Every structure is written in structure tokens, then in C-alpha cells.
């Protein structure tokens, strides 16, 4: 971090200094454009769905098809999201260095590539003989691009509540890849993602409240009083943790899953309560990062417990 950053820098200021003024290289631009860090987490969620749907024994061919098509669909949807939000991104310090904002990539090329990736992913799954996977990949992209990005995000505080169903679709795609997306464990993990998403994104919006307000995005922390926003974050954190603990009842998980999951759930709850008791932007950003880590650890526990 630059030594020029003042001691009272906001999270938005810190983000700007992290990016710096120089343009990132090609790989860095692709990581941002396709949101590859988010894609990896979505693929991990889909993997968790596959592990639960197959009782810990998915076929390699099923996993390969899931990872290839899932990466294509999620990356393509992310690129379309940035194409549609490029003007809004330019108004926010946190996103002002994205490649479509700075002109590093051609918008029409991103539109064509993103659309081709989303359609191609479902097409590959269909041709490979798994129409359920094709459908859930398409549903996830439709929710993220059509319902969340185009319709709800610029208009409603419910944007990330309903938009969170895109993550649930990734889990269901994982179950579909192994032939059982209706398995109770798959449905339970999909519900966990649905409850987790609002708390996760509201904590980020709380830390960057001024950024979202400047861009006119009606995230809950922007349009509601801070304590009210944090209250609903606590509700979603409680629901997330509860569903996560109940997953231990799945026949493939049990104690090997519950033992590591219980302490990280308590950690998530404790950090949420601390945010309400003593708010500051850094603590909100910390909760955002902890929620990421929580989900990753739960998915890792599912993977390990399912194969033990």
C-alpha cells in the first residue's frame, strides 16, 4: 500500500491505492473482467453440490463436465454483468479501474464473448447428455445477468436477496452434474448460499456505502439506517449458520463435517454481533472477508466429510 495513504483513509481510498494508476497486464485484466476469484468460489459451491448429490463419489467425467461448463457460464455471466454496469462502475472508486471502464477491452467484444460463453456452456452440457445441468447453468446466468443486473440492482433493495439465487443455481448445477439435484443435502446447500449472499454483499456495501450512493445503487445499507441494515445482516448470518449446521444431518456428512463447521459458524456469528455492537467501515470489510472464508471452509468440510 502506498505510504501516501492518509491514516484516515476510507475503504474506497484504500482500494484505489491498491490498484494504483498503472493499468494491469492482460492476465490481471482477465481476472477482473471474468471475476475469476468469484468464479472459483462458485465452482467450489458447485463441487459441494456434486459431492452431496453423489454421496461423495462423483465420476471424473461428471466433475470435468461440471467444471468446464460451470467456468464458462459463470465467467461469461460475469463479463456480461460488467458490460451492462460499465457506466455505473465508472462512478465508483472501487470499480473505476475495471477494464471496460478504462477502455482496455472492447465492449462489443465482451458482449459477444460473454454471450457465447453462457450459451456455449449450456449447449455443451446438453450435447453431453445432461439437460438438467444445461438448465441450471442457464438459470444461474439468467438470474445474475437478467434478474439481478438488469432488473433489480438499479431498482430494489431486494437486489442481492433474489440475486443470491444465482449462487444457489450453481449448487443445483453441481447436483445435476451427478444426476441428483433434488438430494436434500444439495437443496440444503443451495439454501445456505441463498441466505449467505445478502449478508456477504451487504457487508461490502456497508464498507463502501458512499461509493454505492454516488453510483445510485439502492443497496440496503445505502437506503436504510445503518442499524437496520446490520439487523438484517444478522438475520441472514443466523440463517446461514443454522442451515450450515443442519447440513450435518445429511447421511454423507455427520460429525466429520460438524466438528470443523461449528467453530467457524460461531466465528461468523460473533463477528456479525461485533459489527452491530461497534460499527466501523473496517469491521464491515472484515465481515465481508470472513463470510468468504466461512463459505470456503464449509465447502471444504463438505468435500472432506463426504469422502471419509
N, C-alpha and C positions, 0 to 999 in steps of 0.2 A: 504494500500500500504506500502511496506517495506520502512523503513526510510533509507535503504541503496541506494535507487534510487537516482541518482545524479540529480541536478537541471536541467541539460541539457538533460535529458533522452528523447529519441525519442519515438513515439507511440509504436514501436515494443518493446523497452525496458520495457515500462510500462506494456505491455501485458504479457511479460514474468514474471514480478514480481507479477502480479495479479494471475497468475496460480500457481506460486511457484514451488518448486522442488518436493513436495509430489504428489503422484498420487491421483486423485479424487476417491471418492467412486463409487459404482455401479451406483447409480442414476445419479451422475454427468457425468459419462462416457456415459450413455444412452442419456442424454440431448445433449451432444456434438455429439455422433455418429449419432443420428437421426435428429440433428439440430432442436430440438423441439421448440425453440424460433421462427425460421423461419417458421416451420410448423404451429404454432399458427397464424402467420400473414397471411399465405396462406389460412388457414381455414377461417379467418376473411374476406379475399377477396372473397372467395367462398360464404360465407354468404351474403356479399354485393350483389353478382350476384343473389343469390336466392331471396333476398328482392326485387330487381329491377324486376326480372322476374316474380314475383308473386304479384306485386303491394302491397308489404308489408304484405301479408297474406299466407306465405308458410305453408303447412301441416306439422305437427310434424313428421310424418313418413318420409316425404321427407327430412327434415332437419337432422333427425337421420341418414338416409342412406348417405346423403352427408358428414356429419361429420365423420362417421365411415370409409367410403371408402376413403374420402379425406385424413384423417390422415394416413391411411395405405399406400396409394400411395405416398404421399409426404415424409413420414418417410422412406419408402423403397428406394425411389429415392435418398434421402439424404445419406443413408447408402451406396448405390452403388457409388455415387459421391465420398465419402471418400475412398471407396475401390480402385477405379480407380486412385485417386490422392494421395494415401498414401505416395508414394515416393517424390512427389513434396511437400506435406505438411511437410515432414521431413526437407526440405531445407529452410523452412520459420519459423522465430521466432514466428509469430502469431499463427501458426498451429502446432508447433512442439510437443505440449502436447496432441494432439488428440489421442484417444485410439488405433487406428490402427497403429499409428506411434510408440507409446511407447510399443506396444505388449500386451496391456491389454485385447484385444479381438482377436479372431482367424479370419484371413482374409477370409478363406473359409466359415466359419460360417456366416460372414457378407454378403458375396456374395449370399449364399443360402437364408438367411433370407430376404435380400433386394429384391431379385428377386421374392421370394414367396409373399412378401407383395404387390409389384406392380401388379403382375399378379392376386393375390387374390382380390385386391380392384376392378379391372375391372370385374373380374368374379362374385363377389358379386353383383355389380351394374347390370350386365347383367341378372343374375338369378332373381334379384328383379324386373325385368321388365322395366329397364331404360337403353336401349342400348346407347342412346346419352350420358348419364353420363359416362357409361363404356368407350366410345370412347374418351371423353375429358380427363378423368383421364389418359388413356393410352397415349394420345397425349402429355399431360403435362410431364409425366415421360420420354417419348421418347425424347422430346426437351431437357430436363435438363440433362439426362444421355447420350443419344446418340449424339445429335447435339452440345450441349454446352460442356459437359465434355470431351467426346472422340474426337470430331472433331474440334470445333472452339477454345476452350480455349487455347490449346497449340500452335495454329497456326495463329490466326487472331485477330486484334483489334476489329473486329465486334462481338467478343465472347459474351459480355453481352448485345449487342444490339439485336441480334437474340435470344440469350438465355433467354432474358427477356420475350419472348413469353410463357415461362413456367408459369409465373405468370398470364398472360392473359388466359391461358388454365384453371387455377383454377377458375377464374371468370366465364368463359363459362361453366365449370362444375357445378357451382352454379346455373346458369340459366337453364342448362339441368336437374338438380335435380328437378326443379319445372315445367318442361315442356315447357320452353320458353327461350332457349339460344340465339335466334335471336332478342329478345327485344332490341330496340335502346339503352336503358339505360345499359343493360348488355354489349352490344358491346362498348358503350362509356367507361364504367369502365374497360373493357379489354384493350382498347386503352390507358387509363390512366396508367395502370400497365406497358404496353409496353414502354411508354415514360419515366416512373419513374425509371425503373430498371437500365438503363445505368448511369443516374445521381447519383443514390444511390450507385452503386458499384464502379463507378469511383472515388467518393469522398473517399471511403475506400482505393482504390488502390493508390490514391494520398498521403494519410497519410502514407501508408506502401509501398511506391514506391520501396525502397531498398529491401524489402522483396520479392516483386514480381519479381524484376530484378534478384535477386540472384537465384530464382527458374526458371528463364527463361520463365515466363508467359507474353505474349505480350499484357498486358492491355494498353489501350490508354495512361494513364499517364506515362507509362514506356517507350514507343517507340516514343511518341510525345513530343514536347516542352510543358512546364508546362502551358503557357498561351493559347496554342492551345487546350490542354486538358480541361482547365477550360472554354474556349469558348464553346466547345461542351456540357459541363455540363450545362452551362447557357441556351443553346438551348433546351436541354431536360427538364430543370426546367421550362422554359417558356411554352413548350408544355404540360407538366404535369399539371401546374396550369391552363392553358387555358381550357384543356379538363375537369378538375375538376370543373371549374366554369360553363361550358356549360352543365354539368350534371343537373344543377338546372332547365333546361327546361323540364326535364322528368316529366311526369304527377304525379308521386308518390313523387316528392321531392319539388321543388319550393322554396319559401322563408325560410321555416324551415330548409332546407338544406343549402341554400346560406348564410344565416346570420352567422353561425359559420365557414363555409368553406372559405369565402372571407378573413378574417383576417389571417388564417393560411397559405393561399396561398401567401399573401403579405409577411408574415414572411419567407416562403421558398424562395421567390424571393429575398428578402432583404439579406438573409444570402448568397445566391449564388453570388450576386453582391459584397458583402463584401469580399468574398473569392478571387474574381478576383482583387479587389482594393488593398487588403493587404493579401497576402498569408502567411500562415504558416501551419505546419502539424496539430497543434491542431485545427485550424479553419476548416481544411478539415475534420477532425474526427467529429467536431461539426456538420458540414453539413450532414454527414452520419447519425448521430443520429437524427437530426431534420427531415431529409427526412423520417425516420422510423416513427417518431411521426406524421408527416404530413399525411402519408398514413393511420395510425391508426385513426386519428381524422376524416378524410374524410369518412372512412368506418363506423365509429360510427355515423357521421352525416347522412349517408345514412340509417342506421338502424333506427335511431330515427325518421327522417323525413318520412320514408316510412310507419311507423305505426301510425303517428299522424293523 
